[in-house]
Amino acid sequence: MKRNKIIYWVVTGLVAAGMIMSGIMYFTAEEARANFVQIGFPVYFMVLLGVAKLLGAVALLAPVPANIKEWTYAGFGFTFIGAVWTHIATQTPWIAPVIFLLLLAASYYFYKKVRTA
């Protein structure tokens, strides 16, 4: 039980930290804006994703109701799958979103284990 809780918090912390950094970068880094425009996404989509990533990171870490946490996992799952697909389609590096998708899956797995224990 303790082992599962430690793994859950470490992996969840990594996902949340990545999403916080990414969300902040979407508001501050001009390079991120240029990359979004280069692959054909509108700038307002970057702002929407930035807000969603920051709110999602908070929802992963905060003691929120289970259904909110489930939706957060689903939203991040869709985001990472979409990111992998977009990066492959635009021939840009796709390893980072795959890694975060795997970390998210591990976080969800251990979330379920810790929650049912």
Kinemage of the C-alpha trace (Angstrom):
@kinemage 1
@onewidth
@group {chain A} dominant
@subgroup {mainchain}
@vectorlist {calphas} color= white
{ca met a 1} P 0.000 0.000 0.000
{ca lys a 2} L 2.696 2.492 0.968
{ca arg a 3} L 4.764 1.531 -2.089
{ca asn a 4} L 1.784 2.119 -4.394
{ca lys a 5} L 1.099 5.500 -2.801
{ca ile a 6} L 4.713 6.594 -3.243
{ca ile a 7} L 4.759 5.493 -6.882
{ca tyr a 8} L 1.424 7.233 -7.460
{ca trp a 9} L 2.625 10.550 -6.050
{ca val a 10} L 5.990 10.464 -7.815
{ca val a 11} L 4.510 9.689 -11.220
{ca thr a 12} L 1.580 12.065 -10.744
{ca gly a 13} L 3.987 14.790 -9.630
{ca leu a 14} L 6.028 14.313 -12.797
{ca val a 15} L 2.933 14.607 -14.987
{ca ala a 16} L 1.678 17.657 -13.088
{ca ala a 17} L 5.094 19.351 -13.182
{ca gly a 18} L 5.335 18.761 -16.921
{ca met a 19} L 1.874 20.186 -17.486
{ca ile a 20} L 2.556 23.224 -15.290
{ca met a 21} L 5.778 23.938 -17.184
{ca ser a 22} L 4.068 23.385 -20.521
{ca gly a 23} L 1.080 25.521 -19.577
{ca ile a 24} L 3.293 28.399 -18.456
{ca met a 25} L 5.404 28.050 -21.584
{ca tyr a 26} L 2.267 28.434 -23.727
{ca phe a 27} L 1.785 31.893 -22.199
{ca thr a 28} L 5.387 33.075 -22.094
{ca ala a 29} L 7.514 31.456 -24.804
{ca glu a 30} L 7.467 33.067 -28.214
{ca glu a 31} L 8.974 29.876 -29.642
{ca ala a 32} L 5.887 27.921 -28.576
{ca arg a 33} L 3.676 30.409 -30.399
{ca ala a 34} L 5.822 30.110 -33.518
{ca asn a 35} L 5.656 26.307 -33.350
{ca phe a 36} L 1.860 26.349 -33.077
{ca val a 37} L 1.567 28.668 -36.062
{ca gln a 38} L 4.085 26.566 -38.039
{ca ile a 39} L 2.037 23.382 -37.659
{ca gly a 40} L -1.159 25.202 -38.547
{ca phe a 41} L -2.891 25.635 -35.188
{ca pro a 42} L -4.446 28.997 -34.316
{ca val a 43} L -2.897 30.937 -31.436
{ca tyr a 44} L -6.135 30.872 -29.427
{ca phe a 45} L -5.845 27.064 -29.287
{ca met a 46} L -2.507 27.452 -27.530
{ca val a 47} L -4.112 29.680 -24.886
{ca leu a 48} L -6.947 27.163 -24.425
{ca leu a 49} L -4.467 24.303 -24.004
{ca gly a 50} L -2.338 26.362 -21.620
{ca val a 51} L -5.288 27.045 -19.327
{ca ala a 52} L -6.454 23.409 -19.546
{ca lys a 53} L -2.990 22.088 -18.675
{ca leu a 54} L -2.683 24.354 -15.644
{ca leu a 55} L -6.165 23.481 -14.379
{ca gly a 56} L -5.558 19.795 -15.058
{ca ala a 57} L -2.303 19.822 -13.108
{ca val a 58} L -4.121 21.349 -10.143
{ca ala a 59} L -6.891 18.744 -10.433
{ca leu a 60} L -4.337 15.914 -10.432
{ca leu a 61} L -2.672 17.191 -7.266
{ca ala a 62} L -5.623 18.571 -5.306
{ca pro a 63} L -8.114 16.527 -3.309
{ca val a 64} L -10.974 16.892 -5.789
{ca pro a 65} L -13.968 14.569 -6.261
{ca ala a 66} L -13.234 11.306 -8.051
{ca asn a 67} L -15.258 12.208 -11.142
{ca ile a 68} L -13.240 15.411 -11.622
{ca lys a 69} L -10.023 13.417 -11.350
{ca glu a 70} L -11.329 10.849 -13.866
{ca trp a 71} L -12.164 13.620 -16.344
{ca thr a 72} L -8.731 15.101 -15.795
{ca tyr a 73} L -7.076 11.807 -16.685
{ca ala a 74} L -9.304 11.501 -19.761
{ca gly a 75} L -8.538 15.057 -20.865
{ca phe a 76} L -4.804 14.596 -20.505
{ca gly a 77} L -5.064 11.253 -22.295
{ca phe a 78} L -6.813 12.898 -25.261
{ca thr a 79} L -4.290 15.727 -25.197
{ca phe a 80} L -1.276 13.413 -25.253
{ca ile a 81} L -2.725 11.148 -27.945
{ca gly a 82} L -3.518 14.231 -30.018
{ca ala a 83} L -0.020 15.579 -29.436
{ca val a 84} L 1.580 12.319 -30.553
{ca trp a 85} L -0.614 12.249 -33.650
{ca thr a 86} L 0.121 15.902 -34.477
{ca his a 87} L 3.873 15.501 -34.009
{ca ile a 88} L 3.982 12.405 -36.183
{ca ala a 89} L 1.858 14.095 -38.871
{ca thr a 90} L 4.075 17.190 -38.878
{ca gln a 91} L 7.307 15.195 -38.606
{ca thr a 92} L 8.339 16.876 -35.371
{ca pro a 93} L 9.720 15.111 -32.271
{ca trp a 94} L 6.994 12.921 -30.753
{ca ile a 95} L 8.825 11.093 -27.944
{ca ala a 96} L 7.930 13.579 -25.157
{ca pro a 97} L 4.146 13.202 -25.523
{ca val a 98} L 4.534 9.406 -25.630
{ca ile a 99} L 6.538 9.504 -22.410
{ca phe a 100} L 3.912 11.701 -20.760
{ca leu a 101} L 1.158 9.384 -21.993
{ca leu a 102} L 2.949 6.445 -20.366
{ca leu a 103} L 3.478 8.417 -17.146
{ca leu a 104} L -0.205 9.356 -17.173
{ca ala a 105} L -1.192 5.707 -17.624
{ca ala a 106} L 1.025 4.723 -14.692
{ca ser a 107} L -0.448 7.524 -12.584
{ca tyr a 108} L -3.977 6.397 -13.383
{ca tyr a 109} L -3.143 2.759 -12.669
{ca phe a 110} L -1.734 3.604 -9.249
{ca tyr a 111} L -4.535 6.109 -8.580
{ca lys a 112} L -6.998 3.241 -8.955
{ca lys a 113} L -4.872 0.934 -6.773
{ca val a 114} L -4.496 3.525 -4.006
{ca arg a 115} L -8.157 4.528 -4.171
{ca thr a 116} L -9.459 0.959 -3.837
{ca ala a 117} L -7.057 0.028 -1.026
